[in-house]
């Protein structure tokens, strides 16, 4: 399966609001989002599953794969296109064995060493970041910067996606590191017009 990582949208209902969530994601998909990750840190299992199914149905007409964040059980139950995990989740090799080889598996890495581990254990792509400070308390002071991002890209043969604090203002700098794409939340879903925001980003990125 050939994956287009250029504009990788991660969902966040706290940004869109519950009532507008699906509409905002739909707008973003119409604007050119190429990959969609369902991220639900607070949702109950049933809600997470139902949201994933709803987003799969929404993304299908656009041919956009849907990836679940962290939850292997949800990814398998909803027959999502893949799963994205981090260092604190199940080991990459265990997840790969459970998912099989026909699903997309992403791994978060903040260093070349972590990226090399992810690739060796079966990840299809690396999510590297946070590239820039995101403004959240959790991520304050933990940004890896462009230099480390470039080192991560150079350390593996699989695609790398830049994550964290990326917008039209710094997109060209991030692209110059050799990443396959960028992962965004607020730059798209926090925009008054997500379709226009996605179009601008994909146009700036190019083919």
Residue pairs with C-beta under 8 A, 6 or more apart in sequence:
1 65
1 81
1 102
1 104
3 35
3 65
3 104
3 124
3 125
3 159
4 34
4 35
4 181
5 34
5 35
5 125
5 159
5 161
5 180
5 181
6 34
6 180
6 181
6 182
6 202
6 205
7 32
7 33
7 34
7 35
7 181
7 182
7 184
7 198
7 201
7 202
7 205
8 33
8 34
8 35
8 36
8 37
8 161
8 181
8 182
8 183
8 184
9 25
9 28
9 29
9 33
9 35
9 36
9 37
9 183
9 184
9 185
9 188
9 189
9 198
10 37
10 39
10 69
10 183
10 184
10 185
11 21
11 25
11 36
11 37
11 38
11 39
11 40
11 55
11 185
11 189
12 39
12 185
12 186
12 189
13 21
13 40
15 185
15 186
15 189
15 190
16 24
16 25
16 189
22 54
22 55
22 58
24 189
24 194
25 36
25 55
25 58
25 189
25 194
26 58
27 193
27 194
27 195
27 198
28 188
28 189
28 194
28 195
28 197
28 198
29 36
29 58
29 59
29 62
29 64
29 198
30 62
30 195
30 198
31 188
31 194
31 195
31 196
31 197
31 198
31 199
31 202
32 198
32 199
32 201
32 202
33 62
33 64
33 188
33 198
34 64
34 181
34 202
35 64
35 65
35 67
35 181
36 55
36 59
36 64
36 65
36 66
36 67
37 66
37 67
37 68
37 69
37 84
37 183
38 48
38 51
38 52
38 55
38 66
38 67
38 68
38 69
38 74
38 80
39 69
39 185
40 47
40 48
40 51
40 69
43 51
45 71
45 73
45 74
48 71
48 74
49 74
49 77
49 78
52 66
52 68
52 74
52 75
52 78
52 80
53 78
55 66
56 66
56 78
56 79
56 80
59 65
59 66
65 81
65 82
65 104
66 80
66 81
66 82
67 75
67 80
67 81
67 82
67 83
67 84
67 104
67 106
68 74
68 75
68 78
68 80
68 82
68 83
68 84
69 83
69 84
70 83
70 84
70 85
70 86
70 89
71 83
72 83
72 85
72 90
72 95
72 98
72 99
74 80
75 82
75 83
75 99
75 103
76 98
76 99
80 103
81 103
81 104
82 99
82 103
82 104
82 105
82 106
82 124
83 95
83 99
83 103
83 104
83 105
83 106
84 105
84 106
84 107
84 108
84 127
85 92
85 95
85 105
85 106
85 107
85 108
86 107
86 108
87 108
87 114
89 95
91 121
92 105
92 107
92 117
92 118
92 121
92 122
92 123
93 121
93 122
95 105
95 122
96 105
96 121
96 122
96 123
99 105
104 124
104 125
105 122
105 123
105 124
106 123
106 124
106 125
106 126
106 127
106 161
107 114
107 115
107 118
107 121
107 123
107 125
107 126
107 127
108 114
108 126
108 127
108 128
108 129
108 163
109 115
109 117
109 118
109 126
109 127
109 128
109 152
110 128
110 129
110 142
110 144
110 148
111 144
111 148
111 151
111 152
112 148
112 151
112 152
112 154
112 155
112 156
113 155
115 126
115 128
115 152
115 155
115 156
115 160
116 155
116 156
118 126
118 156
119 126
119 156
119 157
119 158
123 158
124 158
124 159
125 158
125 159
125 160
125 161
125 180
126 152
126 156
126 158
126 159
126 160
126 161
127 160
127 161
127 163
127 183
128 144
128 148
128 149
128 152
128 153
128 160
128 161
128 162
128 163
128 179
129 143
129 144
129 149
129 162
129 163
129 164
129 165
129 183
130 139
130 142
130 143
130 144
130 163
130 164
130 165
131 143
131 144
131 145
131 146
131 149
131 162
131 163
131 164
131 165
131 166
131 174
132 143
132 145
132 164
132 165
132 166
132 170
133 139
133 140
133 141
133 142
133 143
133 164
133 165
134 143
134 164
134 165
135 165
139 164
143 164
143 165
144 152
146 173
146 174
146 176
146 177
149 160
149 162
149 174
149 177
149 179
150 177
150 178
152 160
153 160
153 177
153 178
153 179
154 178
159 179
159 180
159 181
160 178
160 179
160 180
161 179
161 180
161 181
161 182
161 183
162 174
162 177
162 179
162 181
162 182
162 183
163 182
163 183
164 183
166 174
166 182
166 183
166 184
166 187
167 184
167 187
168 187
168 200
168 201
168 204
171 182
171 201
171 204
171 205
172 204
174 182
175 182
175 205
181 205
182 201
182 205
184 201
187 197
187 201
188 194
188 197
188 198
188 201
191 197
